Amino acid sequence: MGLTGGRLRRAAVVGLALGLVALSAPAATAANSVALSAPAATAANSTLTGSTAGGSTVTDSTVGVVPSRVRDPWLWQATVGQRPAGPAALVFFTDRTRYFESTGVLVARDGAYRLIPIGIAEGHGLLSPDGRHYLRPQSGELLDLTTGRQRRTVKPGLHPFAWSPDGRRVLGTRSNDDQVISYGPDNQQLNDPEKPDDLLVVDPYQGTEQVVAAGTFAAHNGAAWSPGGDLVAVTGSPDVPAQLAERQRLVVLDPAGGGPRWQVDLGDRRILAGPAAWHPDGRRLALLAFDGCAGPRCTAEQAAARTWRIEFLDTATGQAVGQALPAGTSASGIIGWRGDDPILRYLSETEQDTDRQTILAALSPDGGREVLVTTPVGSTDLMVPGDLLTQAAFGGPEPRPSPFAAPLWVYLTLAVPTLLAIALVVSRIRRHRAATATAPRRSLLRHDNEPPSGAATGTTTSS
């Protein structure tokens, strides 16, 4: 059955209204997100005043808290560069995005979700303590999460380990190995594929860097700053045989110079406990130690079955101190502290990365574990800014990604069919009106051409 003129007009109005709602929804959603997050931020009573590299002060009276659970983004979720969302509450990594490979997912402090695309073989970067910047490894590019702008500030090749507590420096390593071995005319090797790596302190805003005299390392595996930023701890393999056997050494030193304060061999069952391994009191340094299979010949199942614990060293002498804390399985490092309780990142070990899951949990001295943040299945890493870790601002709401927070091309893709449909409806309305107006005129013309009533219509004959 054909549409009448009234129905066509109503269809056009409804289509136009739906188009306007779709186009205006992102702004409304963002406004609602801010309005809904404000009470949570007020309840948390967390007001942040932080200093940036340029000397300016950032004051956020509505700093959000870290959400207790996050979810997978929509496939069409906008990137930080397309629609900046502000400082991070956390960043997690998953391949369940439109890129179908490891991608950073920013969850902003107002609950907005944005993507941080990762280059091929790039690895995961570092989130600044104020949550405003993300430093990419290898490329040396600094992504401003509040503006979406990205610029290269560091010489390429840097693998960052940890930001300094004041957010002005980054401790990292750069490989000096020659990627291609070449030989001379007498078959002598002209380069060295196993050069010792450099430990560096880098200013990611100005681009300056300083080599730290930490001794000879074939490769660095991790590093951490002291709470005051005056000392660093670094671990790695001292030579190639130790690297192949997965044995590490720990060195504590002043990055400004003076050589190592002390060093200790960790063997193949202990590692530095992560970028926040230094206890807030400055007197203890945390290690992750495990029971179970050790060395490069362990299978994935054997590695997943390792039982971890946290051990402590005296930062003045390097001697063991205190009682060990049981940490269970799948522990991957300390990212912060809640008082005396370490906050650990756990990454479940599975055969497929797509089945892994990352959580944050606080350990109590009696071995209890309180889950603070849960990410969706498929996530492989999780970062929380240092300022929110210091405030222990956990237990926040569980924001859902907005389907309307999409890049412009998505709206153009949706708008074109909508506009075409509206144009088609309007065209049909016009044709219907034209047909309706033509019908009465034709009827009048037929009426005017008819003979008067009673007039002779045939041929007459005489009698």
TAQUIHU-V954801 format. One record per residue. RES is the residue in one small letter. D_FIRST is the distance of its C-alpha to the first C-alpha in whole Angstrom. Layout:
res=RES d_first=D_FIRST
res=RES d_first=D_FIRST
This chain:
res=m d_first=0
res=g d_first=4
res=l d_first=7
res=t d_first=9
res=g d_first=13
res=g d_first=14
res=r d_first=12
res=l d_first=13
res=r d_first=16
res=r d_first=16
res=a d_first=15
res=a d_first=18
res=v d_first=20
res=v d_first=20
res=g d_first=20
res=l d_first=23
res=a d_first=25
res=l d_first=24
res=g d_first=26
res=l d_first=29
res=v d_first=29
res=a d_first=30
res=l d_first=32
res=s d_first=34
res=a d_first=35
res=p d_first=38
res=a d_first=40
res=a d_first=39
res=t d_first=39
res=a d_first=43
res=a d_first=44
res=n d_first=43
res=s d_first=45
res=v d_first=48
res=a d_first=48
res=l d_first=47
res=s d_first=50
res=a d_first=53
res=p d_first=54
res=a d_first=54
res=a d_first=56
res=t d_first=58
res=a d_first=59
res=a d_first=60
res=n d_first=63
res=s d_first=63
res=t d_first=64
res=l d_first=64
res=t d_first=67
res=g d_first=67
res=s d_first=69
res=t d_first=67
res=a d_first=69
res=g d_first=69
res=g d_first=71
res=s d_first=68
res=t d_first=67
res=v d_first=64
res=t d_first=63
res=d d_first=60
res=s d_first=60
res=t d_first=57
res=v d_first=58
res=g d_first=56
res=v d_first=57
res=v d_first=56
res=p d_first=53
res=s d_first=54
res=r d_first=51
res=v d_first=49
res=r d_first=46
res=d d_first=45
res=p d_first=43
res=w d_first=39
res=l d_first=39
res=w d_first=38
res=q d_first=41
res=a d_first=43
res=t d_first=46
res=v d_first=49
res=g d_first=49
res=q d_first=46
res=r d_first=46
res=p d_first=49
res=a d_first=49
res=g d_first=53
res=p d_first=56
res=a d_first=55
res=a d_first=56
res=l d_first=56
res=v d_first=55
res=f d_first=54
res=f d_first=53
res=t d_first=50
res=d d_first=49
res=r d_first=45
res=t d_first=44
res=r d_first=42
res=y d_first=46
res=f d_first=46
res=e d_first=50
res=s d_first=52
res=t d_first=51
res=g d_first=52
res=v d_first=50
res=l d_first=51
res=v d_first=50
res=a d_first=51
res=r d_first=53
res=d d_first=50
res=g d_first=48
res=a d_first=46
res=y d_first=46
res=r d_first=47
res=l d_first=48
res=i d_first=51
res=p d_first=51
res=i d_first=54
res=g d_first=55
res=i d_first=56
res=a d_first=59
res=e d_first=60
res=g d_first=60
res=h d_first=60
res=g d_first=61
res=l d_first=63
res=l d_first=61
res=s d_first=63
res=p d_first=65
res=d d_first=63
res=g d_first=60
res=r d_first=59
res=h d_first=60
res=y d_first=59
res=l d_first=62
res=r d_first=61
res=p d_first=63
res=q d_first=65
res=s d_first=63
res=g d_first=65
res=e d_first=62
res=l d_first=61
res=l d_first=58
res=d d_first=57
res=l d_first=55
res=t d_first=55
res=t d_first=54
res=g d_first=52
res=r d_first=55
res=q d_first=57
res=r d_first=61
res=r d_first=63
res=t d_first=66
res=v d_first=68
res=k d_first=70
res=p d_first=68
res=g d_first=69
res=l d_first=69
res=h d_first=68
res=p d_first=68
res=f d_first=69
res=a d_first=69
res=w d_first=69
res=s d_first=72
res=p d_first=72
res=d d_first=72
res=g d_first=69
res=r d_first=71
res=r d_first=72
res=v d_first=71
res=l d_first=73
res=g d_first=72
res=t d_first=73
res=r d_first=73
res=s d_first=74
res=n d_first=77
res=d d_first=76
res=d d_first=76
res=q d_first=73
res=v d_first=75
res=i d_first=78
res=s d_first=80
res=y d_first=84
res=g d_first=87
res=p d_first=89
res=d d_first=91
res=n d_first=88
res=q d_first=88
res=q d_first=85
res=l d_first=85
res=n d_first=82
res=d d_first=82
res=p d_first=78
res=e d_first=80
res=k d_first=81
res=p d_first=81
res=d d_first=78
res=d d_first=78
res=l d_first=78
res=l d_first=76
res=v d_first=76
res=v d_first=73
res=d d_first=72
res=p d_first=68
res=y d_first=68
res=q d_first=71
res=g d_first=71
res=t d_first=75
res=e d_first=76
res=q d_first=79
res=v d_first=81
res=v d_first=82
res=a d_first=85
res=a d_first=84
res=g d_first=86
res=t d_first=85
res=f d_first=82
res=a d_first=80
res=a d_first=77
res=h d_first=76
res=n d_first=73
res=g d_first=73
res=a d_first=74
res=a d_first=74
res=w d_first=76
res=s d_first=78
res=p d_first=77
res=g d_first=79
res=g d_first=78
res=d d_first=82
res=l d_first=82
res=v d_first=79
res=a d_first=79
res=v d_first=78
res=t d_first=78
res=g d_first=78
res=s d_first=80
res=p d_first=83
res=d d_first=83
res=v d_first=81
res=p d_first=83
res=a d_first=82
res=q d_first=78
res=l d_first=78
res=a d_first=79
res=e d_first=77
res=r d_first=80
res=q d_first=80
res=r d_first=82
res=l d_first=82
res=v d_first=84
res=v d_first=84
res=l d_first=85
res=d d_first=85
res=p d_first=82
res=a d_first=84
res=g d_first=87
res=g d_first=90
res=g d_first=89
res=p d_first=88
res=r d_first=89
res=w d_first=89
res=q d_first=87
res=v d_first=87
res=d d_first=85
res=l d_first=82
res=g d_first=82
res=d d_first=79
res=r d_first=78
res=r d_first=78
res=i d_first=76
res=l d_first=75
res=a d_first=73
res=g d_first=70
res=p d_first=70
res=a d_first=71
res=a d_first=74
res=w d_first=76
res=h d_first=77
res=p d_first=76
res=d d_first=80
res=g d_first=81
res=r d_first=84
res=r d_first=82
res=l d_first=80
res=a d_first=77
res=l d_first=77
res=l d_first=74
res=a d_first=76
res=f d_first=75
res=d d_first=76
res=g d_first=75
res=c d_first=75
res=a d_first=76
res=g d_first=76
res=p d_first=74
res=r d_first=74
res=c d_first=72
res=t d_first=69
res=a d_first=66
res=e d_first=66
res=q d_first=70
res=a d_first=69
res=a d_first=66
res=a d_first=69
res=r d_first=71
res=t d_first=72
res=w d_first=72
res=r d_first=75
res=i d_first=76
res=e d_first=79
res=f d_first=81
res=l d_first=84
res=d d_first=86
res=t d_first=85
res=a d_first=89
res=t d_first=90
res=g d_first=87
res=q d_first=89
res=a d_first=86
res=v d_first=86
res=g d_first=84
res=q d_first=82
res=a d_first=80
res=l d_first=76
res=p d_first=74
res=a d_first=71
res=g d_first=69
res=t d_first=67
res=s d_first=65
res=a d_first=67
res=s d_first=66
res=g d_first=68
res=i d_first=69
res=i d_first=66
res=g d_first=68
res=w d_first=70
res=r d_first=69
res=g d_first=73
res=d d_first=75
res=d d_first=72
res=p d_first=71
res=i d_first=67
res=l d_first=66
res=r d_first=63
res=y d_first=62
res=l d_first=60
res=s d_first=60
res=e d_first=61
res=t d_first=59
res=e d_first=59
res=q d_first=55
res=d d_first=55
res=t d_first=51
res=d d_first=53
res=r d_first=55
res=q d_first=55
res=t d_first=57
res=i d_first=58
res=l d_first=61
res=a d_first=63
res=a d_first=66
res=l d_first=69
res=s d_first=72
res=p d_first=76
res=d d_first=75
res=g d_first=73
res=g d_first=70
res=r d_first=66
res=e d_first=64
res=v d_first=61
res=l d_first=60
res=v d_first=57
res=t d_first=54
res=t d_first=52
res=p d_first=49
res=v d_first=50
res=g d_first=51
res=s d_first=53
res=t d_first=56
res=d d_first=58
res=l d_first=58
res=m d_first=59
res=v d_first=60
res=p d_first=62
res=g d_first=65
res=d d_first=65
res=l d_first=63
res=l d_first=65
res=t d_first=68
res=q d_first=66
res=a d_first=65
res=a d_first=62
res=f d_first=60
res=g d_first=57
res=g d_first=55
res=p d_first=51
res=e d_first=49
res=p d_first=46
res=r d_first=43
res=p d_first=42
res=s d_first=39
res=p d_first=36
res=f d_first=36
res=a d_first=39
res=a d_first=38
res=p d_first=40
res=l d_first=38
res=w d_first=37
res=v d_first=34
res=y d_first=33
res=l d_first=33
res=t d_first=31
res=l d_first=28
res=a d_first=28
res=v d_first=27
res=p d_first=24
res=t d_first=23
res=l d_first=24
res=l d_first=22
res=a d_first=19
res=i d_first=20
res=a d_first=21
res=l d_first=17
res=v d_first=15
res=v d_first=18
res=s d_first=18
res=r d_first=14
res=i d_first=15
res=r d_first=18
res=r d_first=16
res=h d_first=14
res=r d_first=17
res=a d_first=19
res=a d_first=17
res=t d_first=17
res=a d_first=20
res=t d_first=21
res=a d_first=20
res=p d_first=22
res=r d_first=25
res=r d_first=24
res=s d_first=24
res=l d_first=28
res=l d_first=29
res=r d_first=29
res=h d_first=30
res=d d_first=33
res=n d_first=34
res=e d_first=34
res=p d_first=38
res=p d_first=39
res=s d_first=39
res=g d_first=42
res=a d_first=43
res=a d_first=44
res=t d_first=42
res=g d_first=44
res=t d_first=48
res=t d_first=51
res=t d_first=54
res=s d_first=57
res=s d_first=59
